[in-house]
């Protein structure tokens, strides 16, 4: 007998008010026989920053990669349940995965600029997905670098190798590369873990600025970072979403003892 799970989430899984950009319903994810995610139901609000926290191996990054089907490239990965983007299931047969990843961009843990010029890194996506060339392409590159708070630092060396930039500059370049194709959602998988405190502060400032135009979902091990930059926080443990609520609620008065133990450093 198949049991139909209710659409109403448990008490400690908040449904934020206002427009919902991404929603998962009873999301299970497997690597072969190993279940990495267990019935995750969450609603991510539009133009807000949502942080995902939890100990290593709890499913945070696996969940993030489900949101733009990055797990498709892993042979033994399998997803059950629904991931809705603006109400449409991204795992439906008619989904254009290339267009999906244009709408839902990803910034990875370590900066990964292409071995080409700063200009060509940012122009790569527009050249691939649009007909922009010449002056129009120049405008896209400048706009994207400005949005990533990098333009003033690189405007006089756009044709130098991106590999010559500092780690923090490379990460902002990767953000500019994502922004150049005009996504609606930006996923960030521990984007500051390889950066020094100064570069981390710049990225956090940038996230707050980008929130005006983009929905941002960030995976972080840094409790202080989650509390500083996000409006909503989800706590994962052993593949389950234990609690999801406004960030101040998660850190000041969590509903679940496991959440309280984690944010107060008793494990993890």
VENBEL-V228799 format. One record per residue. N is the residue number from 1. RES is the residue in one letter. SS is DSSP state (hx for helix, st for strand, lp for the rest). PSI is psi in whole degrees, 0 to 359 (* if undefined). OMEGA is omega in degrees with one decimal (none if undefined). Layout:
BEGIN
<<N	RES	SS	PSI	OMEGA> <N	RES	SS	PSI	OMEGA>>
END
This chain:
BEGIN
<<1	X	lp	132	178.2> <2	X	lp	125	178.6> <3	X	lp	123	178.5> <4	X	lp	115	179.5> <5	X	lp	145	-178.8> <6	X	lp	151	177.0> <7	X	lp	338	-177.8> <8	X	lp	121	-178.4> <9	X	lp	162	177.2> <10	X	lp	168	-171.8> <11	X	lp	326	-177.6> <12	X	lp	10	173.7> <13	X	st	97	-175.7> <14	X	lp	146	165.0> <15	X	lp	109	-176.0> <16	X	lp	150	176.0> <17	X	lp	164	175.7> <18	X	lp	196	-175.2> <19	X	lp	131	176.8> <20	X	st	125	-178.6> <21	X	st	314	-179.5> <22	X	st	138	177.3> <23	X	st	134	172.7> <24	X	st	145	-180.0> <25	X	st	118	176.9> <26	X	st	49	-175.4> <27	X	st	119	172.8> <28	X	st	144	179.0> <29	X	st	136	-175.0> <30	X	st	144	163.6> <31	X	st	100	-173.1> <32	X	lp	238	179.6> <33	X	lp	353	-178.1> <34	X	st	125	178.9> <35	X	st	111	-177.1> <36	X	st	331	179.5> <37	X	st	140	-174.2> <38	X	st	102	172.4> <39	X	st	54	-178.4> <40	X	st	120	176.6> <41	X	st	121	-176.2> <42	X	st	149	177.0> <43	X	st	119	-176.0> <44	X	st	120	-176.1> <45	X	st	151	179.4> <46	X	lp	141	174.8> <47	X	lp	46	171.9> <48	X	lp	167	174.2> <49	X	st	122	177.3> <50	X	st	124	178.9> <51	X	st	141	175.0> <52	X	st	122	-177.3> <53	X	st	166	179.4> <54	X	lp	163	-178.8> <55	X	lp	165	179.0> <56	X	lp	140	177.2> <57	X	lp	14	-176.2> <58	X	lp	353	176.9> <59	X	lp	1	-176.3> <60	X	hx	307	-177.4> <61	X	hx	324	175.7> <62	X	hx	318	178.0> <63	X	hx	314	-178.2> <64	X	hx	317	-178.0> <65	X	hx	341	174.1> <66	X	hx	335	-171.7> <67	X	lp	344	170.5> <68	X	lp	23	172.8> <69	X	lp	32	174.7> <70	X	hx	335	178.8> <71	X	hx	349	178.1> <72	X	hx	333	-174.9> <73	X	hx	355	178.0> <74	X	lp	120	-169.1> <75	X	lp	318	-173.4> <76	X	lp	4	-179.2> <77	X	st	140	178.6> <78	X	st	140	-177.6> <79	X	st	132	171.5> <80	X	st	155	-176.8> <81	X	st	194	-174.9> <82	X	st	143	167.3> <83	X	st	113	-175.2> <84	X	st	128	172.8> <85	X	st	114	-173.0> <86	X	lp	37	174.7> <87	X	lp	357	-179.2> <88	X	st	137	-175.9> <89	X	st	118	-177.5> <90	X	lp	349	178.2> <91	X	lp	10	176.1> <92	X	lp	157	-174.6> <93	X	lp	335	-176.2> <94	X	lp	10	179.9> <95	X	lp	130	172.6> <96	X	lp	105	-172.8> <97	X	hx	326	178.0> <98	X	hx	314	178.3> <99	X	hx	324	176.9> <100	X	hx	313	-177.4> <101	X	hx	343	170.1> <102	X	hx	321	-179.7> <103	X	hx	330	-177.2> <104	X	st	95	-176.0> <105	X	st	162	-176.7> <106	X	st	132	171.3> <107	X	st	125	-171.5> <108	X	lp	173	-174.5> <109	X	lp	312	178.6> <110	X	lp	139	177.8> <111	X	lp	134	-178.0> <112	X	lp	59	176.9> <113	X	lp	150	175.4> <114	X	lp	150	179.8> <115	X	lp	67	179.5> <116	X	lp	187	-176.2> <117	X	st	163	175.9> <118	X	hx	313	-180.0> <119	X	hx	312	-175.3> <120	X	hx	329	174.5> <121	X	hx	312	-176.7> <122	X	hx	325	-177.7> <123	X	hx	348	-172.6> <124	X	hx	309	-178.3> <125	X	hx	309	177.8> <126	X	hx	323	176.9> <127	X	hx	325	-177.2> <128	X	hx	321	-170.4> <129	X	hx	345	-175.6> <130	X	lp	177	176.4> <131	X	lp	10	-176.4> <132	X	lp	129	176.4> <133	X	lp	168	174.1> <134	X	hx	230	-176.4> <135	X	hx	320	-179.9> <136	X	hx	318	178.9> <137	X	hx	320	176.5> <138	X	hx	320	-179.6> <139	X	hx	322	178.0> <140	X	hx	316	179.9> <141	X	hx	312	-179.9> <142	X	hx	315	-179.7> <143	X	hx	318	-178.2> <144	X	hx	319	178.3> <145	X	hx	324	175.5> <146	X	hx	317	-179.9> <147	X	hx	330	178.7> <148	X	lp	11	177.8> <149	X	lp	40	-177.6> <150	X	lp	345	-172.4> <151	X	hx	311	-176.1> <152	X	hx	336	-178.6> <153	X	hx	339	-173.2> <154	X	hx	0	-171.8> <155	X	lp	336	-179.5> <156	X	lp	5	-179.6> <157	X	lp	39	-176.7> <158	X	lp	335	-175.9> <159	X	lp	12	170.6> <160	X	lp	160	-178.8> <161	X	st	136	176.6> <162	X	hx	338	-178.1> <163	X	hx	347	179.7> <164	X	hx	351	179.5> <165	X	lp	158	174.2> <166	X	lp	168	-179.2> <167	X	hx	315	179.2> <168	X	hx	321	177.1> <169	X	hx	321	178.1> <170	X	hx	321	179.7> <171	X	hx	320	176.3> <172	X	hx	328	174.6> <173	X	hx	319	177.9> <174	X	hx	324	175.3> <175	X	hx	317	177.4> <176	X	hx	321	179.7> <177	X	hx	321	176.2> <178	X	hx	315	-176.1> <179	X	hx	336	-175.6> <180	X	lp	336	179.1> <181	X	lp	13	174.2> <182	X	lp	62	177.4> <183	X	lp	169	173.8> <184	X	lp	333	-178.3> <185	X	st	138	175.1> <186	X	st	118	176.7> <187	X	st	135	-178.9> <188	X	st	116	-177.8> <189	X	st	95	-178.0> <190	X	lp	59	-172.1> <191	X	lp	347	-177.2> <192	X	lp	3	-172.0> <193	X	lp	334	-178.5> <194	X	lp	10	-173.0> <195	X	lp	157	176.4> <196	X	lp	169	-175.9> <197	X	hx	323	-179.6> <198	X	hx	314	178.9> <199	X	hx	324	177.1> <200	X	hx	316	179.2> <201	X	hx	320	179.5> <202	X	hx	318	179.4> <203	X	hx	319	179.2> <204	X	hx	318	175.6> <205	X	hx	318	-179.0> <206	X	hx	317	178.5> <207	X	hx	316	-179.4> <208	X	hx	321	178.1> <209	X	hx	319	-177.2> <210	X	hx	335	-177.4> <211	X	lp	337	-180.0> <212	X	lp	331	-175.6> <213	X	lp	349	-173.7> <214	X	lp	151	168.2> <215	X	st	128	-175.6> <216	X	st	132	173.4> <217	X	st	122	-175.5> <218	X	st	132	169.2> <219	X	st	129	179.7> <220	X	lp	145	171.0> <221	X	lp	352	-174.6> <222	X	lp	105	-178.2> <223	X	hx	321	-179.7> <224	X	hx	322	178.4> <225	X	hx	313	178.9> <226	X	hx	317	-178.0> <227	X	hx	331	-178.4> <228	X	hx	316	-166.2> <229	X	hx	338	-169.5> <230	X	lp	156	172.5> <231	X	lp	333	179.0> <232	X	st	146	-178.9> <233	X	st	136	173.9> <234	X	st	135	178.8> <235	X	st	120	179.2> <236	X	st	145	175.2> <237	X	st	124	177.9> <238	X	lp	42	176.1> <239	X	lp	358	-179.6> <240	X	st	145	170.0> <241	X	st	104	-174.3> <242	X	st	319	-175.7> <243	X	st	143	178.6> <244	X	st	124	-175.3> <245	X	st	182	172.8> <246	X	st	145	-173.1> <247	X	hx	317	-179.6> <248	X	hx	328	177.6> <249	X	hx	317	179.8> <250	X	hx	318	-174.3> <251	X	hx	337	-176.4> <252	X	hx	328	-176.5> <253	X	lp	63	-178.0> <254	X	lp	152	-177.8> <255	X	lp	336	-175.3> <256	X	lp	135	-178.1> <257	X	hx	327	179.2> <258	X	hx	321	175.3> <259	X	hx	313	-179.9> <260	X	hx	316	-179.9> <261	X	hx	321	-177.3> <262	X	hx	311	-175.8> <263	X	hx	340	177.3> <264	X	lp	7	172.2> <265	X	lp	21	-179.0> <266	X	lp	344	171.6> <267	X	lp	169	176.5> <268	X	lp	*	none>>
END
